[in-house]
Amino acid sequence: MGGKRTLEEELAALVRAEFAGVISDLEREHAEYCHRLHLKEEARRVLDEAEAEALRLRSERRAFEDRFWEAYYGRGEVPFSEVGSEPKSLGRAIERAEKALRKARADFERADFDEVAEEAALKERQDATADKAGLRIGEIKEAREKLLASVWLEVNKTCGAVRGEVEEAPQEPQDQQRQSLWRRF
């Protein structure tokens, strides 16, 4: 089936080729926007987790400090001698959580962008491209119609000229035509 392409197929291929670059640019910009949005959402998730962990550890420290001072002043349920000092593991965990929180904030700041503004700009570029494509397709339709009209006129002109030449050619009267046919037999 690898025969010649029809005129419609040729025109479709030309039009697609003309818009291929623009379409691929729009697709690339959209994919880029989606990727950045995914990175922002992921950075937000990590930041939220880091904030929650830091808050949990700080709350744990506050609870320990409250127990310590209650025991110190003799108002607590646990005697002061049993409270002891803050566990070193809690201090190290808080330091790690705060470091992770600083990193998560920095990552989020890098990934953050005004998605509403960028989405609006992307839609504006898409609309402008669609308008340009509509205008260009209109121009192509108009050019095609003009071409078809001029070809139609040329064909009619040629047919009229041939018809005129045929009508002007000397014709034998019908009786003479019949007689010449009888002579041939």
Residue frames as a rotation matrix with the C-alpha (Angstrom) as fourth column:
MET 1
0.563 0.826 0.000 0.00
0.826 -0.563 0.000 0.00
0.000 0.000 -1.000 0.00
GLY 2
-0.057 -0.689 -0.722 2.98
0.568 -0.617 0.544 2.29
-0.821 -0.379 0.427 -0.30
GLY 3
0.063 0.157 0.985 1.53
0.984 -0.176 -0.035 4.01
0.168 0.972 -0.166 -3.37
LYS 4
-0.666 -0.287 0.689 1.32
0.326 -0.942 -0.077 7.70
0.671 0.173 0.721 -4.03
ARG 5
-0.636 0.451 -0.627 -0.22
0.590 -0.240 -0.771 9.89
-0.498 -0.860 -0.113 -1.40
THR 6
0.229 0.807 0.545 -3.38
0.956 -0.292 0.031 11.74
0.184 0.514 -0.838 -2.24
LEU 7
-0.225 -0.243 0.944 -3.48
0.268 -0.947 -0.180 15.49
0.937 0.212 0.278 -2.49
GLU 8
0.712 0.555 0.430 -5.29
-0.281 -0.336 0.899 15.65
0.643 -0.761 -0.084 0.85
GLU 9
0.805 -0.472 -0.361 -2.56
0.590 0.573 0.569 13.57
-0.062 -0.671 0.739 2.49
GLU 10
-0.152 -0.886 0.438 0.12
0.865 -0.334 -0.376 15.82
0.479 0.322 0.817 0.98
LEU 11
0.027 0.242 0.970 -1.63
-0.115 -0.963 0.243 18.96
0.993 -0.118 0.002 2.24
ALA 12
0.938 0.348 0.012 -2.15
-0.072 0.160 0.984 17.45
0.340 -0.924 0.175 5.68
ALA 13
0.463 -0.843 -0.272 1.54
0.886 0.446 0.125 16.51
0.016 -0.299 0.954 5.87
LEU 14
-0.298 -0.571 0.765 2.60
0.565 -0.751 -0.341 20.03
0.769 0.330 0.547 4.85
VAL 15
0.364 0.520 0.772 0.32
-0.329 -0.704 0.629 21.67
0.871 -0.483 -0.085 7.41
ARG 16
0.966 -0.028 -0.258 1.44
0.238 0.492 0.837 19.30
0.104 -0.870 0.482 10.17
ALA 17
0.120 -0.993 0.021 5.08
0.960 0.111 -0.258 19.94
0.254 0.051 0.966 9.31
GLU 18
-0.158 -0.134 0.978 4.48
0.165 -0.980 -0.108 23.69
0.974 0.145 0.177 9.50
PHE 19
0.478 0.459 0.749 3.02
-0.620 -0.428 0.658 23.38
0.622 -0.779 0.080 13.01
ALA 20
0.581 -0.252 -0.774 5.22
0.426 0.904 0.026 20.54
0.693 -0.345 0.633 14.28
GLY 21
-0.505 -0.862 0.037 7.76
0.461 -0.306 -0.833 22.85
0.730 -0.404 0.552 15.92
VAL 22
-0.441 0.423 0.791 5.14
-0.638 -0.768 0.055 24.97
0.631 -0.480 0.609 17.62
ILE 23
0.649 0.736 -0.191 3.26
-0.432 0.563 0.704 21.94
0.626 -0.375 0.684 18.87
SER 24
0.309 -0.602 -0.737 6.42
0.634 0.708 -0.312 20.29
0.709 -0.370 0.600 20.21
ASP 25
-0.696 -0.527 0.489 7.37
0.044 -0.710 -0.703 23.55
0.717 -0.467 0.517 21.99
LEU 26
-0.010 0.788 0.616 3.96
-0.825 -0.354 0.440 23.68
0.565 -0.504 0.654 23.66
GLU 27
0.764 0.271 -0.586 4.17
-0.009 0.912 0.410 20.03
0.646 -0.308 0.699 24.65
ARG 28
-0.172 -0.918 -0.358 7.67
0.613 0.184 -0.768 20.58
0.771 -0.352 0.531 26.08
GLU 29
-0.657 -0.028 0.754 6.53
-0.386 -0.846 -0.368 23.66
0.648 -0.533 0.544 28.06
HIS 30
0.421 0.883 0.207 3.54
-0.712 0.180 0.679 21.75
0.563 -0.433 0.704 29.42
ALA 31
0.598 -0.273 -0.753 5.71
0.397 0.918 -0.017 18.78
0.696 -0.289 0.657 30.43
GLU 32
-0.529 -0.835 0.151 8.18
0.352 -0.378 -0.856 21.18
0.772 -0.400 0.494 32.08
TYR 33
-0.306 0.526 0.794 5.36
-0.736 -0.659 0.153 22.86
0.604 -0.538 0.588 34.01
CYS 34
0.741 0.619 -0.262 4.00
-0.358 0.694 0.625 19.48
0.569 -0.369 0.735 35.17
HIS 35
0.198 -0.768 -0.609 7.49
0.609 0.584 -0.538 18.38
0.768 -0.265 0.583 36.24
ARG 36
-0.716 -0.461 0.524 8.07
-0.042 -0.721 -0.692 21.59
0.697 -0.517 0.497 38.23
LEU 37
0.114 0.845 0.522 4.64
-0.814 -0.222 0.536 21.24
0.569 -0.486 0.663 39.82
HIS 38
0.741 0.093 -0.665 5.48
0.139 0.948 0.288 17.66
0.657 -0.306 0.689 40.82
LEU 39
-0.287 -0.929 -0.232 8.82
0.574 0.026 -0.818 18.81
0.767 -0.368 0.526 42.31
LYS 40
-0.557 0.150 0.817 7.06
-0.516 -0.833 -0.199 21.55
0.651 -0.532 0.541 44.25
GLU 41
0.548 0.834 0.070 4.46
-0.621 0.349 0.702 19.13
0.561 -0.428 0.709 45.62
GLU 42
0.511 -0.450 -0.733 7.19
0.502 0.848 -0.170 16.67
0.698 -0.281 0.659 46.61
ALA 43
-0.606 -0.759 0.238 9.23
0.290 -0.490 -0.822 19.43
0.741 -0.430 0.517 48.30
ARG 44
-0.178 0.642 0.746 6.09
-0.769 -0.564 0.301 20.58
0.614 -0.520 0.594 50.13
ARG 45
0.763 0.469 -0.446 5.44
-0.159 0.804 0.573 17.02
0.627 -0.366 0.688 51.34
VAL 46
0.055 -0.841 -0.538 9.02
0.706 0.413 -0.575 16.65
0.706 -0.348 0.617 52.61
LEU 47
-0.678 -0.270 0.684 8.83
-0.153 -0.858 -0.490 20.07
0.719 -0.437 0.541 54.29
ASP 48
0.276 0.870 0.408 5.55
-0.728 -0.088 0.679 19.16
0.627 -0.485 0.610 56.00
GLU 49
0.720 -0.060 -0.692 7.04
0.304 0.923 0.237 15.90
0.624 -0.381 0.682 57.26
ALA 50
-0.352 -0.930 -0.105 10.17
0.599 -0.138 -0.789 17.67
0.719 -0.341 0.606 58.54
GLU 51
-0.474 0.258 0.842 8.07
-0.535 -0.844 -0.042 20.32
0.700 -0.470 0.538 60.29
ALA 52
0.633 0.773 -0.040 5.90
-0.477 0.430 0.767 17.64
0.610 -0.466 0.641 61.90
GLU 53
0.441 -0.548 -0.711 8.94
0.627 0.755 -0.193 15.68
0.642 -0.360 0.677 63.11
ALA 54
-0.639 -0.691 0.339 10.64
0.273 -0.615 -0.740 18.80
0.720 -0.380 0.581 64.51
LEU 55
-0.131 0.689 0.713 7.41
-0.730 -0.554 0.401 19.79
0.671 -0.468 0.575 66.25
ARG 56
0.759 0.411 -0.505 7.00
-0.050 0.811 0.584 16.31
0.649 -0.418 0.636 67.71
LEU 57
0.040 -0.842 -0.538 10.55
0.771 0.368 -0.519 16.31
0.635 -0.395 0.664 69.07
ARG 58
-0.687 -0.231 0.689 10.22
-0.133 -0.892 -0.432 19.83
0.715 -0.388 0.582 70.48
SER 59
0.321 0.883 0.343 6.99
-0.668 -0.046 0.743 18.79
0.672 -0.468 0.575 72.17
GLU 60
0.641 -0.169 -0.749 8.76
0.423 0.892 0.160 15.78
0.641 -0.420 0.643 73.61
ARG 61
-0.493 -0.870 0.005 11.52
0.548 -0.315 -0.775 18.06
0.676 -0.380 0.632 74.93
ARG 62
-0.417 0.412 0.810 8.93
-0.557 -0.820 0.130 20.45
0.718 -0.397 0.572 76.43
ALA 63
0.683 0.694 -0.228 7.18
-0.294 0.547 0.784 17.56
0.669 -0.468 0.577 78.12
PHE 64
0.223 -0.695 -0.683 10.49
0.755 0.567 -0.331 16.41
0.617 -0.442 0.651 79.58
GLU 65
-0.713 -0.515 0.476 11.29
0.168 -0.784 -0.597 19.95
0.681 -0.346 0.646 80.77
ASP 66
0.069 0.825 0.561 7.85
-0.664 -0.382 0.642 20.24
0.744 -0.417 0.522 82.37
ARG 67
0.773 0.183 -0.607 8.37
0.210 0.830 0.517 16.93
0.599 -0.527 0.603 84.19
PHE 68
-0.201 -0.952 -0.232 11.84
0.711 0.021 -0.703 18.08
0.674 -0.306 0.673 85.27
TRP 69
-0.709 -0.092 0.699 10.66
-0.229 -0.907 -0.353 21.39
0.667 -0.410 0.622 86.78
GLU 70
0.425 0.889 0.173 7.60
-0.561 0.109 0.821 19.81
0.711 -0.445 0.545 88.38
ALA 71
0.611 -0.287 -0.738 9.87
0.556 0.819 0.142 17.24
0.563 -0.498 0.660 90.02
TYR 72
-0.463 -0.861 0.209 12.39
0.494 -0.447 -0.746 19.93
0.736 -0.242 0.632 90.98
TYR 73
-0.574 0.319 0.754 9.74
-0.594 -0.796 -0.115 21.96
0.564 -0.514 0.646 92.79
GLY 74
-0.977 0.095 0.191 8.22
-0.071 0.699 -0.712 18.83
-0.201 -0.709 -0.676 94.24
ARG 75
-0.190 0.966 -0.175 4.91
-0.760 -0.258 -0.597 19.11
-0.622 0.020 0.783 92.43
GLY 76
-0.209 0.053 -0.977 5.42
-0.888 0.407 0.212 16.23
0.409 0.912 -0.038 90.04
GLU 77
0.837 0.546 0.041 4.35
-0.532 0.794 0.295 12.63
0.128 -0.269 0.955 90.24
VAL 78
0.625 -0.712 -0.322 7.93
0.527 0.688 -0.498 11.47
0.576 0.142 0.805 89.74
PRO 79
0.754 -0.416 -0.509 10.55
0.344 -0.409 0.845 12.38
-0.560 -0.812 -0.165 92.37
PHE 80
0.775 -0.470 -0.422 13.37
-0.609 -0.734 -0.301 14.66
-0.169 0.490 -0.855 91.19
SER 81
-0.131 -0.894 0.429 16.00
-0.645 0.406 0.648 11.99
-0.753 -0.192 -0.629 91.68
GLU 82
-0.085 0.174 0.981 14.30
0.439 0.890 -0.120 9.76
-0.895 0.420 -0.152 89.11
VAL 83
0.848 0.453 -0.273 13.79
-0.009 -0.503 -0.864 12.44
-0.529 0.736 -0.422 86.42
GLY 84
0.066 -0.920 0.387 17.47
0.746 0.303 0.592 12.75
-0.662 0.250 0.707 85.50
SER 85
-0.405 -0.290 -0.867 18.82
-0.287 -0.860 0.422 14.85
-0.868 0.419 0.265 82.67
GLU 86
0.538 0.613 -0.578 17.54
-0.703 -0.051 -0.709 15.09
-0.464 0.788 0.404 79.12
PRO 87
0.499 -0.356 0.790 18.45
0.402 0.903 0.153 12.01
-0.767 0.242 0.594 77.12
LYS 88
-0.394 -0.755 -0.524 21.31
-0.227 -0.473 0.851 12.72
-0.890 0.455 0.015 74.68
SER 89
-0.711 0.168 0.683 19.46
0.645 0.544 0.537 10.82
-0.281 0.822 -0.495 71.97
LEU 90
0.422 0.905 -0.060 16.61
0.830 -0.412 -0.375 13.36
-0.364 0.109 -0.925 72.18
GLY 91
0.341 -0.388 -0.856 19.06
-0.134 -0.922 0.364 16.24
-0.930 -0.009 -0.367 71.76
ARG 92
-0.750 -0.658 0.073 20.70
-0.066 0.185 0.981 14.58
-0.658 0.730 -0.182 68.76
ALA 93
-0.366 0.703 0.609 17.31
0.903 0.427 0.050 13.75
-0.225 0.569 -0.791 67.25
ILE 94
0.617 0.579 -0.533 16.22
0.468 -0.815 -0.342 17.39
-0.633 -0.038 -0.774 67.61
GLU 95
-0.115 -0.750 -0.652 19.45
-0.347 -0.584 0.734 18.57
-0.931 0.310 -0.193 65.93
ARG 96
-0.855 -0.180 0.486 18.94
0.323 0.549 0.771 16.14
-0.406 0.816 -0.412 63.03
ALA 97
0.046 0.964 0.262 15.28
0.956 0.034 -0.292 17.16
-0.290 0.263 -0.920 62.69
GLU 98
0.560 0.124 -0.819 16.18
0.102 -0.992 -0.081 20.87
-0.822 -0.038 -0.568 62.63
LYS 99
-0.546 -0.795 -0.264 18.90
-0.283 -0.121 0.951 20.22
-0.789 0.594 -0.159 60.05
ALA 100
-0.685 0.375 0.625 16.43
0.692 0.605 0.395 18.25
-0.229 0.702 -0.674 57.92
LEU 101
0.404 0.876 -0.264 13.90
0.755 -0.482 -0.445 21.06
-0.517 -0.020 -0.856 58.34
ARG 102
0.132 -0.438 -0.889 16.42
-0.274 -0.878 0.392 23.70
-0.953 0.192 -0.236 57.15
LYS 103
-0.868 -0.472 0.150 17.26
-0.031 0.354 0.935 21.53
-0.495 0.807 -0.322 54.12
ALA 104
-0.332 0.831 0.447 13.57
0.911 0.405 -0.078 20.92
-0.246 0.381 -0.891 53.36
ARG 105
0.507 0.493 -0.707 12.88
0.349 -0.867 -0.355 24.67
-0.788 -0.066 -0.612 53.54
ALA 106
-0.290 -0.707 -0.645 15.79
-0.443 -0.498 0.745 25.42
-0.848 0.502 -0.169 51.19
ASP 107
-0.883 -0.002 0.469 14.62
0.350 0.664 0.661 22.71
-0.313 0.748 -0.586 48.77
PHE 108
0.081 0.992 0.098 11.07
0.908 -0.033 -0.417 24.04
-0.411 0.123 -0.903 48.84
GLU 109
0.337 -0.011 -0.941 12.27
-0.063 -0.998 -0.011 27.61
-0.939 0.063 -0.337 48.19
ARG 110
-0.725 -0.641 -0.250 14.16
-0.330 0.004 0.944 26.36
-0.604 0.767 -0.215 45.13
ALA 111
-0.814 0.438 0.380 11.17
0.577 0.686 0.443 24.37
-0.067 0.580 -0.812 43.89
ASP 112
-0.046 0.873 -0.485 8.57
0.617 -0.357 -0.701 27.02
-0.785 -0.332 -0.522 44.72
PHE 113
-0.973 -0.111 0.203 7.05
0.228 -0.614 0.755 29.06
0.041 0.781 0.623 41.92
ASP 114
-0.473 0.853 -0.221 3.83
-0.525 -0.474 -0.706 30.93
-0.707 -0.218 0.672 41.32
GLU 115
-0.789 0.127 0.601 1.91
0.409 0.839 0.359 28.11
-0.459 0.529 -0.714 39.70
VAL 116
0.305 0.949 -0.083 -1.17
0.591 -0.257 -0.765 30.25
-0.747 0.184 -0.639 39.05
ALA 117
0.392 -0.224 -0.892 0.85
-0.516 -0.857 -0.011 32.85
-0.762 0.465 -0.452 37.13
GLU 118
-0.685 -0.723 -0.092 2.82
-0.502 0.376 0.779 30.24
-0.529 0.579 -0.620 35.21
GLU 119
-0.482 0.605 0.633 -0.32
0.639 0.738 -0.219 28.27
-0.600 0.299 -0.742 34.37
ALA 120
0.563 0.700 -0.440 -1.96
0.239 -0.648 -0.724 31.48
-0.791 0.302 -0.532 33.12
ALA 121
0.019 -0.650 -0.760 1.11
-0.744 -0.517 0.423 32.31
-0.668 0.557 -0.494 31.01
LEU 122
-0.847 -0.314 0.429 1.15
-0.028 0.832 0.553 28.78
-0.530 0.457 -0.714 29.58
LYS 123
-0.024 0.926 0.376 -2.55
0.745 0.268 -0.611 28.99
-0.666 0.266 -0.697 28.72
GLU 124
0.531 0.170 -0.830 -1.96
-0.232 -0.913 -0.336 32.40
-0.815 0.371 -0.445 27.13
ARG 125
-0.495 -0.775 -0.393 0.83
-0.672 0.054 0.739 30.97
-0.551 0.629 -0.548 24.93
GLN 126
-0.727 0.291 0.622 -1.42
0.435 0.896 0.089 28.03
-0.531 0.335 -0.778 24.02
ASP 127
0.369 0.920 -0.133 -4.28
0.513 -0.321 -0.796 30.37
-0.775 0.226 -0.590 23.09
ALA 128
0.271 -0.354 -0.895 -1.95
-0.611 -0.782 0.124 32.59
-0.744 0.513 -0.428 21.04
THR 129
-0.798 -0.595 0.100 -0.60
-0.341 0.582 0.738 29.53
-0.497 0.555 -0.667 19.23
ALA 130
-0.357 0.760 0.543 -4.12
0.703 0.602 -0.379 28.28
-0.615 0.246 -0.749 18.55
ASP 131
0.562 0.551 -0.617 -5.06
0.064 -0.773 -0.632 31.71
-0.825 0.315 -0.470 17.16
LYS 132
-0.177 -0.723 -0.668 -1.97
-0.765 -0.325 0.555 31.78
-0.619 0.610 -0.496 14.92
ALA 133
-0.861 -0.115 0.496 -2.72
0.120 0.901 0.416 28.26
-0.495 0.418 -0.762 13.73
GLY 134
0.096 0.981 0.170 -6.32
0.638 0.070 -0.767 29.23
-0.764 0.182 -0.619 12.99
LEU 135
0.487 0.018 -0.873 -5.17
-0.428 -0.867 -0.256 32.24
-0.762 0.498 -0.414 10.97
ARG 136
-0.552 -0.786 -0.279 -2.60
-0.665 0.212 0.716 30.19
-0.504 0.581 -0.639 9.07
ILE 137
-0.666 0.386 0.639 -5.11
0.478 0.878 -0.031 27.44
-0.573 0.285 -0.769 8.32
GLY 138
0.456 0.835 -0.307 -7.53
0.314 -0.474 -0.823 30.11
-0.832 0.279 -0.479 7.10
GLU 139
0.127 -0.512 -0.849 -4.80
-0.760 -0.601 0.249 31.47
-0.638 0.613 -0.466 4.80
ILE 140
-0.849 -0.459 0.261 -4.10
-0.232 0.769 0.596 27.96
-0.474 0.446 -0.759 3.52
LYS 141
-0.179 0.873 0.454 -7.82
0.652 0.451 -0.610 27.37
-0.737 0.186 -0.650 2.86
GLU 142
0.589 0.398 -0.704 -8.08
-0.144 -0.805 -0.575 30.67
-0.796 0.440 -0.417 1.00
ALA 143
-0.287 -0.783 -0.552 -4.98
-0.802 -0.120 0.586 29.90
-0.525 0.611 -0.593 -1.08
ARG 144
-0.794 0.046 0.606 -6.35
0.207 0.958 0.198 26.43
-0.571 0.283 -0.771 -1.86
GLU 145
0.241 0.966 0.088 -9.69
0.539 -0.058 -0.840 27.89
-0.807 0.250 -0.535 -2.96
LYS 146
0.438 -0.156 -0.886 -7.94
-0.581 -0.801 -0.146 30.46
-0.687 0.578 -0.441 -5.18
LEU 147
-0.666 -0.744 -0.050 -5.77
-0.559 0.453 0.694 27.75
-0.494 0.491 -0.718 -6.69
LEU 148
-0.552 0.531 0.643 -8.76
0.538 0.816 -0.212 25.51
-0.637 0.229 -0.736 -7.37
ALA 149
0.515 0.765 -0.387 -10.70
0.206 -0.548 -0.810 28.42
-0.832 0.337 -0.440 -8.87
SER 150
0.108 -0.534 -0.839 -7.82
-0.805 -0.541 0.241 29.34
-0.583 0.650 -0.488 -11.19
VAL 151
-0.870 -0.378 0.316 -7.38
-0.168 0.830 0.532 25.70
-0.464 0.409 -0.786 -12.27
TRP 152
-0.119 0.918 0.378 -11.14
0.613 0.368 -0.699 25.45
-0.781 0.149 -0.607 -12.87
LEU 153
0.565 0.294 -0.771 -11.01
-0.288 -0.805 -0.518 28.60
-0.773 0.515 -0.371 -15.03
GLU 154
-0.391 -0.799 -0.458 -8.03
-0.784 0.028 0.620 27.26
-0.482 0.601 -0.637 -17.01
VAL 155
-0.775 0.161 0.611 -9.79
0.277 0.956 0.098 23.94
-0.568 0.245 -0.785 -17.60
ASN 156
0.297 0.955 0.006 -12.98
0.500 -0.150 -0.853 25.71
-0.814 0.256 -0.522 -18.74
LYS 157
0.356 -0.242 -0.903 -10.98
-0.621 -0.783 -0.034 28.05
-0.698 0.573 -0.429 -20.96
THR 158
-0.723 -0.689 -0.053 -9.11
-0.530 0.503 0.683 25.14
-0.444 0.522 -0.729 -22.54
CYS 159
-0.498 0.628 0.598 -12.31
0.569 0.757 -0.321 23.15
-0.654 0.180 -0.735 -23.00
GLY 160
0.516 0.716 -0.471 -13.97
0.138 -0.612 -0.779 26.19
-0.845 0.337 -0.415 -24.57
ALA 161
-0.026 -0.614 -0.789 -11.05
-0.813 -0.446 0.373 26.72
-0.581 0.652 -0.488 -26.94
VAL 162
-0.899 -0.287 0.331 -11.05
-0.096 0.867 0.490 23.07
-0.427 0.409 -0.806 -27.98
ARG 163
-0.095 0.952 0.291 -14.82
0.629 0.284 -0.723 23.15
-0.771 0.115 -0.626 -28.40
GLY 164
0.481 0.253 -0.839 -14.50
-0.310 -0.846 -0.433 26.29
-0.820 0.469 -0.329 -30.53
GLU 165
-0.494 -0.739 -0.458 -11.86
-0.744 0.087 0.662 24.70
-0.449 0.668 -0.593 -32.74
VAL 166
-0.782 0.270 0.561 -13.99
0.353 0.935 0.043 21.61
-0.513 0.232 -0.826 -33.20
GLU 167
0.258 0.961 -0.101 -17.03
0.487 -0.220 -0.845 23.72
-0.834 0.169 -0.525 -34.11
GLU 168
0.365 -0.171 -0.915 -15.01
-0.585 -0.807 -0.083 25.81
-0.724 0.566 -0.395 -36.57
ALA 169
-0.683 -0.654 0.325 -13.55
-0.187 0.587 0.788 22.80
-0.706 0.477 -0.523 -38.36
PRO 170
-0.369 0.563 -0.740 -15.12
-0.926 -0.150 0.347 22.21
0.084 0.813 0.577 -41.79
GLN 171
-0.429 0.333 0.840 -17.64
-0.220 0.863 -0.455 19.42
-0.876 -0.380 -0.297 -41.65
GLU 172
-0.979 0.166 -0.120 -18.92
-0.064 0.306 0.950 17.38
0.195 0.937 -0.289 -44.50
PRO 173
-0.193 0.972 0.138 -22.64
-0.964 -0.214 0.160 17.42
0.185 -0.102 0.977 -44.91
GLN 174
-0.123 0.184 0.975 -24.35
-0.611 0.760 -0.221 14.34
-0.782 -0.623 0.019 -43.53
ASP 175
0.888 0.459 0.002 -25.29
-0.273 0.531 -0.802 13.04
-0.369 0.712 0.597 -46.97
GLN 176
0.454 -0.801 -0.390 -21.69
-0.659 -0.008 -0.752 13.24
0.599 0.599 -0.532 -48.07
GLN 177
-0.356 -0.568 0.743 -20.62
-0.920 0.351 -0.172 11.42
-0.163 -0.745 -0.647 -44.90
ARG 178
0.347 0.569 0.746 -23.08
-0.394 0.810 -0.435 8.62
-0.851 -0.144 0.505 -45.62
GLN 179
0.943 0.001 -0.333 -21.93
-0.323 0.247 -0.914 8.34
0.082 0.969 0.233 -49.20
SER 180
0.047 -0.996 -0.074 -18.31
-0.854 -0.002 -0.520 8.14
0.518 0.088 -0.851 -48.19
LEU 181
-0.251 -0.061 0.966 -19.19
-0.754 0.639 -0.156 5.39
-0.607 -0.767 -0.206 -45.72
TRP 182
0.729 0.590 0.348 -21.01
-0.224 0.685 -0.693 3.43
-0.647 0.427 0.632 -48.51
ARG 183
0.700 -0.517 -0.493 -18.07
-0.592 -0.034 -0.805 3.78
0.400 0.855 -0.330 -50.80
ARG 184
-0.254 -0.846 0.470 -15.77
-0.967 0.220 -0.126 2.21
0.003 -0.486 -0.874 -48.26
PHE 185
0.054 0.326 0.944 -17.88
-0.366 0.886 -0.285 -0.97
-0.929 -0.330 0.167 -48.24
